[in-house]
Amino acid sequence: MSFELPKLKYAFDALEPNIDARTMEIHHDKHHAGYTNKLNAAISGTDLEGKTIENILINLDKSNGAVRNNGGGYYNHSLFWEIMSPNGGGTPSGELGDAINSAFGSFDAFKEAFSNAAATQFGSGWAWLCVQEGGKLEVCATPNQDNPLMPGTGCGGTPILGLDVWEHAYYLNYQNRRPDYIGAFFNVINWDEVSIRYAQGK
Ligand code: MN
């Protein structure tokens, strides 16, 4: 039993012009595949084999670099593909929309907080929107392939939205213009999927 690279539910070019096809292809078929293969190699023959990725990350021994980096990479990208869609963008409604207004004051204020977390993460990492027990939302960021499920990251709760700000996620199209990539990401966020994850995580 090993982890499998999840299939994309849309074509590589489906998120253009916000995210270009070549970046999507390399990101999924090379980077995510690499994390998946290396995670499988790292847990093979250990007592982590057969556990869920969530269980592995929640109970992570952070000194285990291979599982930390590749388990994080496997989980983070699996989430990332799901929370984007060619039919994405706009603003969330319903329970999630209310929770965003309650936590941040308005959707625009949330967008500013999330974009700021993504823009100011120094070097490689991720920006997150997380739901805490009880439903409260928080924005945070983690370096490298760390994520809020891992112990002691300074982020907590269940991530329901994540943005990859590694250069491999945007450099072909945006070069050093990370803020433009962050802005474009908001055009493809699949708020229906984020809403489902909010309902499950709260
Ligand atoms: Mn990535």
Residues whose N, C-alpha, C, O or C-beta is under 5 A from the ligand:
A	BS01	MN	D164 W166 A169
